[in-house]
Amino acid sequence: MQENQSNLKILLNKVPQVTIFFWIIKVLCTTVGETFADFINFNLGLGLTLTTGIMGIAFFIVLYLQFRTTKYVPGIYWLTVVLISVFGTLVTDNLTDSMGVPLEVSTVVFSMLLGLTFLFWYLSEKTLSIHSIHSRKREVFYWLTILFTFALGTAVGDLYSEQLGFGYLNTGIIVVAIIACVFLAWKFLNLDGILAFWIAYILTRPLGASLGDYLSQPKNNGGLGLGTTITSVIFLLAIFAIIIFLAVTKIDINSKSERAETNQTNESKKNVLKQTITVICIFLAVSVGSYVWRNNNIAAQTDSAQTTLSGQLTDFVKIESDMLNKVNSKDITLVKKEADDLEHNWDTSEPKLRKIDGTTWVKIDGTIDVVLAAVRKSNADVNHCKSALNNSLSVINVANK
């Protein structure tokens, strides 16, 4: 009877087997979360708030379908992951761009929410294994965890790649190195499998985001210049192909011999607890240490007597003025090229300018986002471009005086 119940639980498990395809499609979904959100926001010109609303509705509809299923269904499951990656990204972007919440605050808050979710999940179910998602409660914990991993990954990725100026490629390389260390620790140092899985799962978010930004961003902004449209299409097609492959082969369905380990010995629990505390301490030491080190470097490059952005924004006034002149001449093609320069220069200057006056920087950043969205729209409206540029110039000129 007990064996039949175990087989039933495995039959009804709502998540896939962790194979190489799991990690490939996870990174692809994460990359799409970054590029597709930018595509809707900028290329379609819907704006951050409307984009978040649309993707939020789509996510909750698909999540409802996921909860309605009684077993793992590749198409529904991975569509939920794609949409939760987009929605999680937009949640952090809204906090940063629309509400002016510092990325440091978002990182700390989402870390605490993720930690509390793990804590309550374990206290309730005695396991954090994804091989035992066979009840409604566990599925709620699972998807709540996934949401917080995407939101946290977005905050951490943006903090290090943009605000601290490490860049997309360097951030991605660092994340790959950390994931490799986690894999080696699991393979050769007996790091707990569940702990290793969740560390890697969290880190694939900044990895995918860095990959997406590196592929889509203009070459003068440190990317390959493929654009959000091409990057999103390539990765969506890849995701679709892998989902079809998995649905046909069924190689990602948990084997009948697999069992979720929910009854650990006291010694095993103590060992996992020690490993968890050690990992947390290492991550805190490395992340806080690198943050302080990079901040000190930025501070050293900033004039300590400079307390406002006065005189620091002249280059951006010139770029936007040139863009406005070209808009008035209805030369939208050249305006789009200058938009790349504007974004590149603004992102490059972010660490220094944000250090001087973070509040004003966030305000200007919001107006520049509106400018980029207006001029990059497939059918850019001249009047909308003029309005966005005039508003941005007004804000920048006030701060530059």
C-alpha positions as CSV (number, residue, x, y, z in Angstrom):
1,M,0.0,0.0,0.0
2,Q,2.8,2.4,0.9
3,E,4.7,1.6,-2.3
4,N,1.5,2.3,-4.3
5,Q,1.1,5.6,-2.6
6,S,4.7,6.5,-3.4
7,N,4.2,5.6,-7.1
8,L,1.1,7.7,-7.2
9,K,3.0,10.7,-5.8
10,I,5.7,10.3,-8.4
11,L,3.1,9.9,-11.1
12,L,1.4,13.1,-10.0
13,N,4.7,15.1,-9.6
14,K,4.1,18.5,-11.2
15,V,7.7,19.3,-12.2
16,P,10.2,17.7,-14.6
17,Q,13.2,15.5,-14.0
18,V,16.4,17.6,-13.5
19,T,18.4,16.8,-16.6
20,I,20.7,18.8,-18.9
21,F,17.6,19.9,-20.8
22,F,16.1,21.3,-17.6
23,W,19.0,23.7,-17.2
24,I,19.2,24.6,-20.9
25,I,15.6,25.5,-21.1
26,K,15.7,27.3,-17.7
27,V,18.5,29.6,-19.0
28,L,16.6,30.1,-22.3
29,C,13.5,31.0,-20.4
30,T,15.4,33.4,-18.2
31,T,17.0,35.1,-21.2
32,V,13.6,35.5,-22.8
33,G,12.4,37.0,-19.5
34,E,14.9,39.8,-20.0
35,T,14.7,40.4,-23.7
36,F,10.9,39.9,-24.2
37,A,10.1,42.3,-21.4
38,D,12.3,44.9,-23.1
39,F,10.8,44.1,-26.5
40,I,7.2,44.8,-25.3
41,N,8.2,47.8,-23.2
42,F,10.5,49.5,-25.7
43,N,9.9,48.2,-29.2
44,L,6.1,48.0,-28.9
45,G,6.1,51.2,-26.8
46,L,3.6,49.9,-24.3
47,G,5.5,51.3,-21.3
48,L,6.6,49.6,-18.1
49,T,3.3,49.7,-16.2
50,L,1.1,48.5,-19.0
51,T,3.6,45.8,-20.0
52,T,3.7,44.6,-16.4
53,G,-0.1,44.5,-16.2
54,I,-0.4,42.5,-19.5
55,M,2.3,40.0,-18.6
56,G,0.9,39.7,-15.0
57,I,-2.5,38.7,-16.3
58,A,-1.0,36.2,-18.8
59,F,1.1,34.7,-16.1
60,F,-1.7,34.2,-13.6
61,I,-3.9,32.7,-16.4
62,V,-1.2,30.1,-17.3
63,L,-0.5,29.5,-13.6
64,Y,-4.1,28.7,-13.1
65,L,-3.9,26.1,-15.9
66,Q,-0.7,24.7,-14.3
67,F,-2.6,24.2,-11.0
68,R,-5.4,22.6,-12.8
69,T,-3.2,19.9,-14.3
70,T,-2.8,16.6,-12.3
71,K,0.7,15.8,-13.6
72,Y,3.7,17.4,-15.3
73,V,2.7,18.7,-18.7
74,P,5.9,20.2,-20.5
75,G,4.0,22.8,-22.6
76,I,2.1,24.3,-19.6
77,Y,4.9,24.0,-17.1
78,W,7.5,25.7,-19.3
79,L,5.1,28.4,-20.5
80,T,4.5,29.2,-16.8
81,V,8.3,29.4,-16.3
82,V,8.7,31.8,-19.3
83,L,5.9,34.1,-18.1
84,I,7.0,34.0,-14.4
85,S,10.5,35.0,-15.6
86,V,9.1,38.0,-17.6
87,F,6.7,39.0,-14.7
88,G,9.5,38.6,-12.0
89,T,11.8,40.8,-14.1
90,L,9.1,43.4,-14.5
91,V,8.3,43.5,-10.8
92,T,11.9,44.4,-10.0
93,D,12.1,46.9,-13.0
94,N,8.9,48.6,-11.7
95,L,10.4,48.9,-8.2
96,T,13.6,50.4,-9.6
97,D,12.4,52.6,-12.5
98,S,8.9,53.6,-11.5
99,M,9.1,53.7,-7.7
100,G,12.8,54.6,-7.3
101,V,13.6,51.7,-5.0
102,P,17.4,51.2,-4.8
103,L,18.6,47.9,-6.2
104,E,20.3,47.3,-2.9
105,V,17.0,47.4,-1.1
106,S,15.3,45.2,-3.7
107,T,18.1,42.6,-3.3
108,V,17.8,42.5,0.5
109,V,14.0,42.4,0.5
110,F,13.7,39.6,-2.1
111,S,16.5,37.7,-0.4
112,M,14.6,37.8,2.9
113,L,11.3,36.9,1.1
114,L,13.0,33.9,-0.6
115,G,14.6,32.8,2.7
116,L,11.3,33.0,4.5
117,T,9.6,31.0,1.7
118,F,12.2,28.3,2.0
119,L,11.9,28.3,5.8
120,F,8.1,28.0,5.9
121,W,8.2,25.4,3.1
122,Y,10.6,23.2,5.0
123,L,8.8,23.6,8.3
124,S,5.5,22.7,6.7
125,E,6.7,19.8,4.4
126,K,10.0,18.7,5.8
127,T,11.6,18.9,2.4
128,L,12.6,21.4,-0.3
129,S,13.0,18.7,-3.0
130,I,11.3,19.5,-6.3
131,H,10.8,15.8,-6.8
132,S,7.9,15.8,-4.3
133,I,5.7,18.6,-5.8
134,H,2.5,16.5,-5.6
135,S,0.2,18.6,-3.4
136,R,-1.4,22.0,-3.8
137,K,0.5,23.4,-0.8
138,R,3.9,22.3,-2.1
139,E,3.1,23.7,-5.6
140,V,2.2,27.0,-4.0
141,F,5.5,27.1,-2.2
142,Y,7.3,26.0,-5.4
143,W,6.0,28.7,-7.6
144,L,6.3,31.4,-4.9
145,T,10.0,30.4,-4.6
146,I,10.4,30.6,-8.4
147,L,8.9,34.1,-8.5
148,F,11.2,35.4,-5.8
149,T,14.3,33.8,-7.5
150,F,13.5,35.6,-10.7
151,A,12.9,39.0,-8.9
152,L,16.0,38.5,-6.8
153,G,18.1,37.5,-9.8
154,T,17.0,40.5,-11.7
155,A,17.9,42.8,-8.8
156,V,21.3,41.2,-8.3
157,G,22.1,41.1,-12.0
158,D,21.2,44.7,-12.6
159,L,23.0,45.8,-9.4
160,Y,26.3,44.3,-10.4
161,S,26.2,44.6,-14.3
162,E,24.8,48.1,-14.4
163,Q,25.0,50.0,-11.2
164,L,28.4,48.7,-10.1
165,G,29.6,48.8,-13.7
166,F,30.8,45.2,-14.1
167,G,29.0,44.8,-17.5
168,Y,26.8,42.1,-18.9
169,L,29.6,39.8,-20.1
170,N,31.7,40.0,-17.0
171,T,28.7,39.4,-14.8
172,G,27.7,36.4,-16.8
173,I,31.3,35.0,-16.6
174,I,31.3,35.4,-12.8
175,V,28.0,33.7,-12.4
176,V,29.1,30.7,-14.6
177,A,32.2,30.4,-12.4
178,I,30.1,30.3,-9.2
179,I,27.8,27.7,-10.7
180,A,30.8,25.6,-11.7
181,C,32.1,25.8,-8.1
182,V,28.7,24.7,-6.8
183,F,28.7,21.8,-9.2
184,L,32.2,20.7,-8.2
185,A,31.2,21.0,-4.5
186,W,28.2,18.8,-5.1
187,K,30.2,16.3,-7.2
188,F,33.3,16.0,-5.0
189,L,32.6,17.6,-1.6
190,N,29.3,16.0,-0.8
191,L,27.3,19.3,-1.0
192,D,23.7,18.5,-0.4
193,G,21.9,18.0,-3.8
194,I,18.8,20.0,-2.9
195,L,20.9,22.9,-1.6
196,A,23.1,22.8,-4.7
197,F,20.0,22.7,-7.0
198,W,18.5,25.9,-5.5
199,I,21.8,27.8,-5.5
200,A,22.2,27.0,-9.2
201,Y,18.5,27.8,-9.9
202,I,18.8,31.2,-8.3
203,L,22.1,32.0,-10.1
204,T,20.7,31.0,-13.6
205,R,18.5,34.1,-13.4
206,P,21.4,36.7,-13.5
207,L,23.2,34.4,-15.9
208,G,20.2,34.3,-18.4
209,A,19.7,38.1,-18.0
210,S,23.3,38.8,-18.6
211,L,23.3,36.6,-21.7
212,G,20.1,38.2,-23.0
213,D,21.5,41.7,-22.5
214,Y,24.8,40.8,-24.0
215,L,23.1,39.4,-27.2
216,S,20.5,42.1,-27.5
217,Q,22.3,45.3,-26.5
218,P,24.0,47.5,-29.2
219,K,27.7,46.9,-29.8
220,N,28.6,50.2,-28.5
221,N,26.8,49.3,-25.2
222,G,28.9,46.2,-24.7
223,G,26.6,43.7,-26.5
224,L,26.4,41.9,-29.9
225,G,23.7,44.1,-31.2
226,L,21.2,41.4,-32.2
227,G,18.3,43.5,-30.7
228,T,15.5,42.3,-28.4
229,T,13.3,41.2,-31.3
230,I,15.8,38.8,-32.9
231,T,17.1,37.5,-29.5
232,S,13.6,36.8,-28.2
233,V,12.6,35.0,-31.4
234,I,15.7,32.8,-31.4
235,F,15.3,31.8,-27.8
236,L,11.5,31.3,-28.0
237,L,12.0,29.0,-31.0
238,A,14.7,27.1,-29.2
239,I,12.4,26.7,-26.1
240,F,9.5,25.6,-28.4
241,A,11.8,23.0,-30.1
242,I,13.0,21.6,-26.8
243,I,9.5,21.4,-25.3
244,I,8.4,19.4,-28.4
245,F,11.4,17.1,-27.9
246,L,10.6,16.6,-24.2
247,A,6.9,16.0,-24.9
248,V,7.8,13.3,-27.4
249,T,10.6,11.6,-25.7
250,K,9.3,12.0,-22.1
251,I,12.9,11.9,-20.9
252,D,12.2,14.6,-18.3
253,I,9.5,12.6,-16.5
254,N,10.7,11.4,-13.1
255,S,11.6,7.7,-13.1
256,K,9.5,5.3,-11.0
257,S,12.5,4.3,-8.9
258,E,13.1,7.9,-7.7
259,R,12.0,8.8,-4.2
260,A,11.8,12.1,-2.5
261,E,13.8,12.1,0.7
262,T,11.5,13.6,3.3
263,N,12.7,11.5,6.3
264,Q,16.3,12.5,7.0
265,T,18.3,11.4,10.0
266,N,19.1,14.0,12.6
267,E,22.8,13.8,11.6
268,S,21.9,14.4,8.0
269,K,19.7,17.3,8.9
270,K,22.6,18.8,11.0
271,N,25.0,18.3,8.1
272,V,22.6,20.1,5.6
273,L,22.1,22.9,8.2
274,K,25.9,23.4,8.5
275,Q,26.3,23.4,4.7
276,T,23.5,25.9,4.3
277,I,24.9,28.3,6.9
278,T,28.4,27.9,5.4
279,V,27.1,28.7,1.9
280,I,25.1,31.7,3.1
281,C,28.2,33.1,5.0
282,I,30.4,32.6,1.9
283,F,27.9,34.3,-0.4
284,L,27.4,37.2,2.1
285,A,31.2,37.6,2.4
286,V,31.8,37.5,-1.3
287,S,28.8,39.7,-2.4
288,V,29.2,42.3,0.3
289,G,32.9,42.4,-0.1
290,S,32.8,42.9,-3.9
291,Y,30.0,45.5,-3.4
292,V,32.0,47.5,-1.0
293,W,35.2,47.1,-3.1
294,R,33.5,48.3,-6.2
295,N,31.7,51.1,-4.5
296,N,35.0,52.4,-3.1
297,N,36.5,52.3,-6.6
298,I,33.6,54.3,-7.9
299,A,33.9,56.8,-5.0
300,A,37.6,57.2,-5.7
301,Q,36.7,58.2,-9.3
302,T,34.1,60.7,-8.1
303,D,34.9,64.2,-6.9
304,S,34.1,64.2,-3.2
305,A,33.2,67.8,-3.4
306,Q,30.6,67.1,-6.1
307,T,27.2,66.8,-4.3
308,T,24.9,67.5,-7.3
309,L,24.8,66.6,-10.9
310,S,25.4,70.2,-11.9
311,G,27.8,70.3,-14.9
312,Q,27.9,66.5,-15.2
313,L,25.1,66.1,-17.8
314,T,26.3,68.4,-20.6
315,D,27.0,65.4,-22.9
316,F,23.5,64.1,-22.5
317,V,22.0,67.5,-23.2
318,K,24.0,67.6,-26.4
319,I,23.0,64.1,-27.5
320,E,19.3,64.6,-26.8
321,S,19.4,68.1,-28.5
322,D,20.9,66.5,-31.6
323,M,18.2,63.8,-31.5
324,L,15.5,66.4,-31.2
325,N,16.9,68.3,-34.2
326,K,16.8,65.1,-36.3
327,V,13.2,64.3,-35.1
328,N,12.2,67.8,-36.3
329,S,13.8,66.9,-39.6
330,K,11.8,63.6,-39.5
331,D,15.1,61.6,-39.8
332,I,14.0,58.8,-37.5
333,T,16.6,56.3,-38.7
334,L,19.5,58.5,-37.5
335,V,17.6,59.2,-34.3
336,K,17.4,55.5,-33.5
337,K,21.2,55.2,-34.0
338,E,21.8,58.1,-31.6
339,A,19.4,56.4,-29.2
340,D,22.0,53.7,-28.9
341,D,24.7,56.3,-28.1
342,L,22.4,57.8,-25.5
343,E,21.8,54.4,-23.8
344,H,25.5,53.4,-24.0
345,N,26.7,56.7,-22.5
346,W,24.0,56.8,-19.8
347,D,24.7,53.2,-18.7
348,T,28.5,53.7,-18.7
349,S,28.1,56.8,-16.6
350,E,25.5,55.2,-14.2
351,P,27.9,54.2,-11.4
352,K,29.5,57.6,-11.1
353,L,26.3,59.7,-11.6
354,R,24.2,57.5,-9.3
355,K,26.8,57.8,-6.6
356,I,26.6,61.6,-6.7
357,D,22.8,61.9,-6.6
358,G,20.8,58.7,-6.8
359,T,17.4,60.3,-6.5
360,T,17.9,62.7,-9.4
361,W,19.6,59.9,-11.4
362,V,16.5,57.7,-11.1
363,K,14.3,60.6,-12.2
364,I,16.4,61.3,-15.3
365,D,16.7,57.5,-16.0
366,G,12.9,57.3,-16.2
367,T,12.7,60.1,-18.8
368,I,15.5,58.5,-20.9
369,D,13.6,55.2,-20.8
370,V,10.6,57.0,-22.3
371,V,12.8,58.6,-25.0
372,L,14.3,55.2,-25.9
373,A,10.8,53.6,-26.0
374,A,9.5,56.4,-28.2
375,V,12.2,56.4,-30.8
376,R,12.7,52.6,-31.0
377,K,9.0,51.9,-31.6
378,S,8.6,50.1,-34.9
379,N,6.4,53.0,-36.2
380,A,7.8,55.8,-34.2
381,D,5.5,58.8,-33.9
382,V,7.3,62.1,-34.5
383,N,5.1,64.1,-32.0
384,H,5.6,61.4,-29.3
385,C,9.3,61.5,-29.8
386,K,9.4,65.3,-29.6
387,S,7.4,65.2,-26.4
388,A,9.6,62.6,-24.8
389,L,12.8,64.4,-25.8
390,N,11.6,67.8,-24.6
391,N,10.5,66.4,-21.3
392,S,13.8,64.6,-20.8
393,L,15.8,67.7,-21.8
394,S,13.9,69.8,-19.4
395,V,14.6,67.4,-16.5
396,I,18.3,67.1,-17.4
397,N,18.8,70.8,-17.9
398,V,17.4,71.5,-14.4
399,A,19.8,69.0,-12.9
400,N,22.7,70.2,-14.9
401,K,22.5,73.8,-13.8
